[in-house]
């Protein structure tokens, strides 16, 4: 169960606002968790606590919940039934915790002498202490109970009724108003449920009897004034239970008709008045799924499982009910053990909610809530892990040195001298240029040749054809596509004609000249670029030839406030995209992370610094291992740094925080320490300390050493005091020791965690195979390496960052599942309807082009990118840039992907082709210079033959490459694939 994902312990949606009426700006994960390094905390810093004591973790304050930081397995928990109370003070605290074991394994990009991947492993643990106890969680109908240990039960509260289709009388009529008109309509006689069979009625009581003169017509027919003709809906005469006076609406998908005259009702449209009221049970979590029964109101359904925001499943059955028709109660699972440590082995995913912060009261802080989060390891491989012993190097961190320029204009290598461009706009000092598809009327002689295989015209004489196109073509153009048959009129003007008319004219005059209106599909059609108006001269809406190479352009209209940025400090950045300039030099579009995110622009790759995050101890990251030989719990601040009496741990903290010596007296007092811990820079400095130190959750087994330290804390005051004051100090000391010893016994758990497997009844892998890694826990707590949890998560993200987008697994899953199956064949034809239902083509089947619906469905399977295209997402061009004209030409509702943006190619990027097709990029074939993609509705122009297949397209010939705006690409590396599948117009429909 080697972890695949690292998560922040809190997400923006988990924030708890002290003032619910205050509107706060939405924070990114990075911005939010930056706040949780500890400098915003009231208490709970790393590695020094509020009493100048060792503190191996941080407190998470101000959050509704805390999440698992990585994939792993829960190896132990303790669930308090209620808050514990401190002796004498009655202050509340919770000793509930969950302990998770994680196993990391590096990618193994390097190989040993036997050509086998060499991987680096690390076992580590995350602890979540002071979780909310049972009684507190179960308040408010258990709304705070995490799903991890929740049990749901339900009682029916709805008034839903079974629906079917109405059968109306042919002769017993009513008058109704429809579309402001009064019309006649048969009264409802029956409402029959979906699946009911009726018979087409050739002997309808209201049929018109035709004479021989009128001819014989098979089936019933009716006079023109019959009420069924007053409605847009198609009505059909049916026979049911001896009644020949019935009509049923049969248009759309209301019914299925069989050849023997049987009609099956296929819709739930009208309430069946006689049916029970309550909650409808279905075979699948879908309102169109088969009806099973109605559960009556107030029925107790027992335990249920939550499927999604709309549906629940009755536990142990394939039966589903809408949540809105139920009153759902949330309680703790029955098998949760209370008030003692329970050893288990249960899988958990990164990001799963693991608990809720509990009250942890102390002096003057009765309402303080937090979760203590800790990350530690005893793994002997920790040194090799930190030093990247195996030499992993597949991830890099980008740094922008101080004093470098980030330019707004994008370097350019394709707007070369002699390129023909169209001037689209002229504003102030800038001109917008671009490309459009070009049409021209060409003489059909030896200057062009029809290619019947590729369905295009091959240019034989460029000079002649370019002349026909008013010299607007570039010399690289080889192919033109048919638009229309044309003829030259007597007045010298051209007009449309037909192939047949052209043949007739040719038969009459062998010298008749044929003409074709042809189109050049420009690969950069609809692309626009802003350039300095000294570089392009001409009038708006005219084509011009560039007189010089354009070295850079602006992707958006430049404003006076847009200026290049010169970095004033070292910036940690991420790569957004890449390009090359006219000298073939690589440039990166970069943006700073966190607080430095305003630093954004283009910079030469050679001006950047690339560091390897697998080497944690690279000085650029600031990590340092510190082994505390004293292993104390309490530390004394305020003594001179030059004096040898302070412990080495105090010296190390002083070394990190020396600049916060406010009075510059070479003493770091407790006051100065507390002030420093409110500053993000100080906390960040300390967060990179990896401290080898005993773990505080085993103090119970070191209680004599702990009491000795308490004696030393009181020693100075006790020794200076005399008489009653001395006695009172000694009594206070002893009372404190009793109070703390009781609290320590309640909180500590270390010696109660077992090493190795647990009983099968306590193993829950959630359908997964039991992990290969051993369930284990260290017996010795004295030599444990502790990490600052947020700093650890952020660095682990650098080396476990997913290299593929979350929707890619569904692309590959569908390809493998339906590979080789044609769209007209089961089970693909049924799945295509599901693809359509994910988008704006809801209700359609495989007979409608489904490439865009396939794209929409794949995104919909993910948690973060569901409904990511709010436009007409069943049209291929609506996955192109927002505002593109090709989308608008397909549908009034389509105007491109508002939530998307153009991007460099990566695995999972949406590729849109100029002939109205879209798919997902999965690789490249460098030998043929082509992108490789997987898409639906591919492989044939013949309806019914399409499949989910590979396709390829020449790099640069695509219409657009797109991604969701909010998705940050982790890797632009495309795997090499030996694929050459056809990706032309004839490969789809």
Secondary structure by P-SEA (a helix, b strand, c coil): ccccccccccccccccccccccccccccaaaaaaaaccccccccccccccccccccbbbbccccccccccccccccbbbbcbbbbcccccbbbbccbbbbbbbbbcccccccccccbbbbbbbbccccccccccccccccccccccccbbbbbbbbccbbbbbbbbbbbccbbbbbbcccbbbbbbccccccccccccccccccccbbbbccccccccccccccccccccccbbbbbbbccccccccccccccccccccccbbbbcccccccccccccccccccccccccccccccccccccbbbbccccccccccccbbbbccccbbbbbccccccccbbbbbbbbbcccccccccccccccccccbbbbbbbbbbcccaaaaaaacccccccbbbbbbccccccccbbbbccccccbbbbbccccccbbbbbccbbbbbbcccccccccccccbbbbccaaaaaaaacccccccccbbbbcbbbbbccccbbbbbcaaaaaaaaaacccbbbbbbcccccccccbbbbcccccccccccbbbbbcccccccccccccccbbbbbbcccccccccccccccccbbbbbccccccccccccccccccbbbbbcccccccccbbbbbbbcccccccccccccccccccaaaaaaaaacccccccccccccaaaaaaaaacaaaaaaacccccccccccccccaaaaaaaaaaaaaaaaaaacccaaaaaaaaaaaaaaaaaaaaaaacccccccccccccccccccccccccccccccccccccccccaaaaaaaaaaaaaccccccaaaaaaaaaaacccccccccaaaaaaaaaaaaccccccccccccaaaaaaaaaaacccccccccccccccccccccccaaaaaacccccccccbbbbcccccbbbbcccbbbbbbcccccccbbbbbccccccccccccccbbbbbccccccccccccccccccccccccccccccccccccc
